[in-house]
Amino acid sequence: MSVVRKACSMFPQVVGFSKRNMSFKTLDPPAPLAAHGIHVFYCPDAVGIVAKLSDCIASRGGNILTADVFVPENKQVFYSRSDFVFDPAKWPREQMEEDFLKISQTFNAIRSVVRVPSLDPKYKIAVLASKQDHCLVDLLHGWQDGRLPVDITCVISNHHRASNTHVIRFLERHGIPYHCLSTTMEDKREGEILELVQNTDFLVLARYMQVLSRNFLRSYGNDIINIHHGLLPSFKGGHPSKQAFEAGVKLIGATSHFVTEELDEGPIIEQMVERVSHRDNLQSFVQKSENLEKQCLRSAIRSYCELRVLPYEEKKTVVF
């Protein structure tokens, strides 16, 4: 018993809690840094890449908040994405570009992109949509609320919308042009579309039910993000949700991907699924499917704008 008491009496002295007049020194918090930067890097794998990137940021007074690295097994390639904060007065934007360019040249980078959202222009996009409004409306409200870091230059549709519809009233209120280009089997109006989107950074197909030709894709040259229901290839053609409902499927989904010359086979950016059951009627089934499409497309656009998406092999993506 005396040994136990002695040990207990000694314990507070060991950790210092027995001293009544303790004083704790408060550490001064680091001075807040003014701007947030993002850098993505894709290059042949080599020793010292992470060290060089970290030193580049630290040597200019920056601080890395998060860093993601992916080195595929037996592929000899390196992917990274870094979030960091910095003081623009100590690390001017032009100098930052030069610093990362030097590292890019050192490691023969395939892709090296740095972005400072508060200083750089927002991505300019055009949205193409057909008759269905749900994805288009969701993007417009996401833009209005600031949840999507883009500037919408125009909306292009092959479907006429009356002046009293929600979409047209919204676009007129915010000064976003709406171009109705009716299409036929012989004329997809692609030349006119190209003229309207020539100053955009990428395009969004928000349930645009026209297939863009190889010539259009090559002439445009920038990325195009598409959304479609996740029921392919099982339910092709018109009214896929009705077909799936009648077949009694238990899972529905949505897929957002890059548009390529192979129809609906571009690299996938985002996918979402939701369970359905015998309790769903056709209306609730369609509602769930449309909600997934909205969420999936919005998530894909955000990931793209935040530099989270990188090409991987021929038909895949790395999404940090």
C-alpha positions as CSV (number, residue, x, y, z in Angstrom):
1,M,0.0,0.0,0.0
2,S,2.8,2.4,0.8
3,V,4.4,1.7,-2.5
4,V,1.2,2.5,-4.3
5,R,0.7,5.7,-2.4
6,K,4.3,6.7,-3.0
7,A,3.9,6.1,-6.7
8,C,0.7,8.1,-6.8
9,S,2.3,11.0,-5.0
10,M,5.2,11.0,-7.3
11,F,3.1,11.0,-10.5
12,P,1.9,14.6,-10.4
13,Q,5.4,15.8,-9.9
14,V,6.7,13.9,-12.9
15,V,4.2,15.6,-15.3
16,G,4.4,18.9,-13.4
17,F,0.7,19.2,-12.3
18,S,1.7,19.5,-8.7
19,K,3.0,23.0,-9.1
20,R,0.3,25.4,-8.3
21,N,1.8,28.5,-9.8
22,M,2.1,27.3,-13.4
23,S,2.4,29.7,-16.3
24,F,1.7,28.8,-19.9
25,K,3.3,30.7,-22.7
26,T,0.8,31.5,-25.4
27,L,2.3,31.0,-28.9
28,D,1.5,33.8,-31.3
29,P,-0.6,32.5,-34.2
30,P,1.1,32.7,-37.6
31,A,0.2,35.8,-39.6
32,P,-2.6,35.0,-42.0
33,L,-1.6,34.6,-45.6
34,A,-3.7,36.4,-48.0
35,A,-4.3,34.2,-51.0
36,H,-5.0,30.5,-51.8
37,G,-3.3,28.7,-54.7
38,I,-3.7,25.4,-56.4
39,H,-1.0,23.5,-58.3
40,V,-1.3,20.3,-60.3
41,F,1.6,18.3,-61.7
42,Y,1.8,15.4,-64.1
43,C,5.2,14.1,-65.2
44,P,7.4,11.0,-65.6
45,D,8.1,9.7,-62.1
46,A,11.5,10.6,-60.6
47,V,13.2,11.0,-57.3
48,G,12.8,14.4,-55.6
49,I,9.6,15.7,-57.2
50,V,7.7,16.2,-53.9
51,A,10.8,17.9,-52.3
52,K,11.2,20.3,-55.2
53,L,7.5,21.3,-55.2
54,S,7.5,21.7,-51.4
55,D,10.7,23.8,-51.4
56,C,9.3,26.0,-54.2
57,I,6.3,26.9,-52.1
58,A,8.1,27.2,-48.8
59,S,11.0,29.2,-50.2
60,R,8.5,31.9,-51.2
61,G,6.9,32.0,-47.8
62,G,3.9,29.8,-48.7
63,N,2.4,27.1,-46.7
64,I,1.0,23.8,-48.0
65,L,-2.5,23.0,-46.6
66,T,-3.0,19.7,-48.4
67,A,-1.0,17.6,-50.9
68,D,-2.2,14.6,-52.8
69,V,0.2,12.3,-54.7
70,F,-0.6,9.4,-57.0
71,V,2.1,7.2,-58.6
72,P,0.4,4.3,-60.4
73,E,2.0,0.9,-60.0
74,N,4.4,0.0,-62.8
75,K,3.5,3.1,-64.8
76,Q,6.4,5.4,-64.1
77,V,4.3,8.5,-64.0
78,F,3.7,11.0,-61.2
79,Y,0.6,13.0,-60.3
80,S,0.2,15.6,-57.6
81,R,-2.2,18.3,-56.5
82,S,-1.3,20.9,-53.8
83,D,-3.4,23.4,-52.0
84,F,-1.4,26.2,-50.5
85,V,-1.6,29.7,-49.0
86,F,0.8,32.6,-49.7
87,D,1.3,36.3,-49.5
88,P,1.0,37.9,-53.0
89,A,3.2,40.8,-51.9
90,K,6.0,38.3,-51.3
91,W,5.3,35.9,-54.2
92,P,3.8,37.8,-57.1
93,R,1.6,35.9,-59.5
94,E,4.1,36.2,-62.4
95,Q,7.0,35.0,-60.3
96,M,4.9,32.0,-59.2
97,E,4.3,31.1,-62.8
98,E,8.1,31.3,-63.5
99,D,9.0,29.2,-60.4
100,F,6.6,26.3,-61.3
101,L,7.7,26.5,-65.0
102,K,11.3,25.8,-63.9
103,I,10.2,22.7,-62.0
104,S,8.1,21.7,-65.0
105,Q,11.2,21.9,-67.3
106,T,13.4,20.1,-64.8
107,F,11.1,17.1,-64.7
108,N,9.8,17.2,-68.3
109,A,6.2,17.7,-67.1
110,I,3.3,16.7,-69.2
111,R,1.1,19.1,-67.4
112,S,1.8,21.7,-64.8
113,V,-0.9,24.2,-64.0
114,V,-1.1,26.8,-61.1
115,R,-4.2,28.7,-60.3
116,V,-5.0,31.4,-57.8
117,P,-8.8,31.7,-57.7
118,S,-8.9,35.1,-56.1
119,L,-6.5,36.6,-58.7
120,D,-7.1,34.6,-61.9
121,P,-10.1,35.2,-64.2
122,K,-13.0,32.7,-63.7
123,Y,-13.4,30.0,-66.4
124,K,-15.6,31.1,-69.2
125,I,-18.1,28.5,-70.2
126,A,-21.1,28.1,-72.6
127,V,-23.9,25.8,-71.7
128,L,-25.7,23.7,-74.3
129,A,-29.1,22.3,-73.5
130,S,-32.1,20.8,-75.2
131,K,-35.7,20.6,-74.0
132,Q,-35.1,19.3,-70.4
133,D,-34.4,22.2,-68.0
134,H,-33.3,20.5,-64.8
135,C,-29.5,20.5,-65.3
136,L,-29.5,23.9,-67.0
137,V,-31.5,25.5,-64.2
138,D,-29.3,23.9,-61.5
139,L,-26.2,25.3,-63.2
140,L,-27.7,28.8,-63.5
141,H,-28.6,28.8,-59.8
142,G,-25.2,27.4,-58.8
143,W,-23.5,30.2,-60.8
144,Q,-25.8,32.8,-59.2
145,D,-25.1,31.5,-55.7
146,G,-21.3,31.4,-56.3
147,R,-21.1,27.6,-55.9
148,L,-19.7,27.2,-59.4
149,P,-16.6,29.3,-60.0
150,V,-17.4,30.1,-63.7
151,D,-18.7,32.9,-65.9
152,I,-21.5,31.7,-68.2
153,T,-21.1,33.5,-71.5
154,C,-24.2,32.2,-73.1
155,V,-26.8,29.4,-73.3
156,I,-27.3,27.6,-76.6
157,S,-30.3,25.4,-77.3
158,N,-31.9,23.6,-80.2
159,H,-35.3,24.1,-78.4
160,H,-37.4,27.2,-78.4
161,R,-38.3,28.6,-74.9
162,A,-41.0,31.2,-74.5
163,S,-40.2,34.6,-73.0
164,N,-42.3,33.9,-69.9
165,T,-40.4,30.7,-68.9
166,H,-38.2,30.6,-65.8
167,V,-35.0,30.0,-67.8
168,I,-35.5,33.0,-70.2
169,R,-36.6,35.3,-67.4
170,F,-33.5,34.3,-65.4
171,L,-31.1,34.8,-68.3
172,E,-32.6,38.2,-69.2
173,R,-32.4,39.3,-65.6
174,H,-28.7,38.5,-65.5
175,G,-27.7,39.5,-69.0
176,I,-26.8,36.1,-70.3
177,P,-27.5,35.7,-74.0
178,Y,-29.8,32.8,-75.1
179,H,-29.3,31.4,-78.6
180,C,-32.0,29.1,-80.1
181,L,-30.5,27.2,-83.0
182,S,-33.0,24.7,-84.3
183,T,-31.3,21.7,-85.8
184,T,-32.2,19.1,-88.4
185,M,-30.6,15.8,-89.3
186,E,-28.8,17.5,-92.2
187,D,-27.8,20.7,-90.3
188,K,-26.6,20.7,-86.7
189,R,-25.7,24.4,-86.8
190,E,-22.2,23.5,-85.6
191,G,-20.6,26.4,-87.5
192,E,-22.8,28.9,-85.7
193,I,-22.2,27.2,-82.3
194,L,-18.4,27.4,-82.9
195,E,-18.7,31.2,-83.5
196,L,-20.6,31.6,-80.2
197,V,-18.2,29.6,-78.1
198,Q,-14.8,30.6,-79.6
199,N,-13.8,32.6,-76.4
200,T,-14.8,30.0,-73.9
201,D,-12.5,27.8,-71.8
202,F,-14.7,24.7,-71.9
203,L,-18.3,23.7,-72.7
204,V,-21.0,22.0,-70.7
205,L,-23.6,19.8,-72.2
206,A,-26.5,20.1,-69.8
207,R,-28.7,17.4,-71.4
208,Y,-28.0,18.5,-74.9
209,M,-29.5,15.8,-77.1
210,Q,-27.4,16.4,-80.2
211,V,-24.2,14.5,-81.1
212,L,-21.3,16.8,-81.8
213,S,-19.3,15.8,-84.8
214,R,-15.6,15.0,-85.0
215,N,-15.0,18.2,-87.0
216,F,-16.7,20.2,-84.3
217,L,-14.6,18.6,-81.5
218,R,-11.4,19.2,-83.4
219,S,-12.3,22.7,-84.4
220,Y,-13.2,23.7,-80.8
221,G,-10.2,22.1,-79.3
222,N,-11.0,22.6,-75.6
223,D,-12.6,20.3,-73.1
224,I,-16.4,19.5,-73.2
225,I,-18.1,18.1,-70.2
226,N,-21.3,16.0,-70.7
227,I,-23.9,14.5,-68.4
228,H,-26.1,11.5,-69.1
229,H,-28.2,9.1,-67.1
230,G,-26.3,6.1,-65.7
231,L,-28.6,3.6,-67.3
232,L,-26.6,3.2,-70.4
233,P,-26.0,0.9,-72.2
234,S,-29.1,-1.0,-71.0
235,F,-31.8,1.5,-71.9
236,K,-30.9,3.4,-75.1
237,G,-33.2,5.6,-77.1
238,G,-36.1,7.7,-75.9
239,H,-37.5,7.8,-72.4
240,P,-34.7,5.8,-70.7
241,S,-36.1,6.4,-67.2
242,K,-39.5,5.0,-68.3
243,Q,-37.8,1.9,-69.8
244,A,-35.7,1.4,-66.6
245,F,-38.8,1.9,-64.4
246,E,-40.7,-0.7,-66.4
247,A,-37.8,-3.1,-66.1
248,G,-37.8,-2.8,-62.4
249,V,-34.2,-1.8,-61.8
250,K,-33.0,-1.3,-58.3
251,L,-30.2,1.2,-58.9
252,I,-30.1,4.3,-61.0
253,G,-27.3,6.7,-61.6
254,A,-25.7,9.5,-63.5
255,T,-22.3,9.9,-65.2
256,S,-20.4,13.0,-66.1
257,H,-17.6,12.6,-68.6
258,F,-15.4,14.3,-71.2
259,V,-16.8,14.3,-74.7
260,T,-14.6,12.5,-77.3
261,E,-15.1,11.3,-80.8
262,E,-16.4,7.9,-79.4
263,L,-20.0,8.5,-78.3
264,D,-20.5,8.4,-74.5
265,E,-17.1,6.7,-74.0
266,G,-15.0,9.7,-72.9
267,P,-13.0,9.7,-69.6
268,I,-15.3,9.7,-66.6
269,I,-15.1,12.6,-64.2
270,E,-17.9,11.8,-61.7
271,Q,-20.5,9.1,-61.2
272,M,-23.4,8.9,-58.6
273,V,-25.9,6.2,-57.9
274,E,-29.1,5.9,-55.8
275,R,-31.3,3.0,-54.8
276,V,-34.9,2.7,-56.0
277,S,-37.5,0.2,-55.1
278,H,-40.9,-1.1,-55.9
279,R,-42.3,1.7,-53.8
280,D,-41.2,4.3,-56.4
281,N,-43.7,5.3,-59.0
282,L,-42.6,6.7,-62.4
283,Q,-42.7,10.3,-61.1
284,S,-40.5,9.7,-58.1
285,F,-38.2,7.5,-60.3
286,V,-37.7,10.3,-62.8
287,Q,-37.2,12.9,-60.0
288,K,-34.5,10.8,-58.4
289,S,-32.8,10.3,-61.7
290,E,-32.9,14.1,-62.5
291,N,-31.5,15.0,-59.1
292,L,-28.6,12.7,-59.6
293,E,-27.8,14.2,-63.0
294,K,-27.8,17.7,-61.5
295,Q,-25.6,16.8,-58.6
296,C,-23.2,14.8,-60.8
297,L,-22.8,17.5,-63.4
298,R,-22.3,20.2,-60.8
299,S,-19.7,18.1,-58.9
300,A,-17.8,17.4,-62.2
301,I,-17.6,21.1,-63.1
302,R,-16.4,22.0,-59.6
303,S,-13.7,19.3,-59.7
304,Y,-12.6,20.5,-63.1
305,C,-12.4,24.2,-62.0
306,E,-10.5,23.2,-58.8
307,L,-7.9,21.4,-60.9
308,R,-8.8,18.0,-59.4
309,V,-9.1,16.2,-62.8
310,L,-6.1,14.9,-64.7
311,P,-5.9,12.5,-67.6
312,Y,-4.8,8.9,-66.8
313,E,-3.9,6.5,-69.5
314,E,-6.1,6.7,-72.6
315,K,-9.7,6.6,-71.2
316,K,-9.3,7.2,-67.5
317,T,-8.9,10.2,-65.1
318,V,-7.2,10.9,-61.8
319,V,-9.7,12.9,-59.7
320,F,-8.1,14.2,-56.5
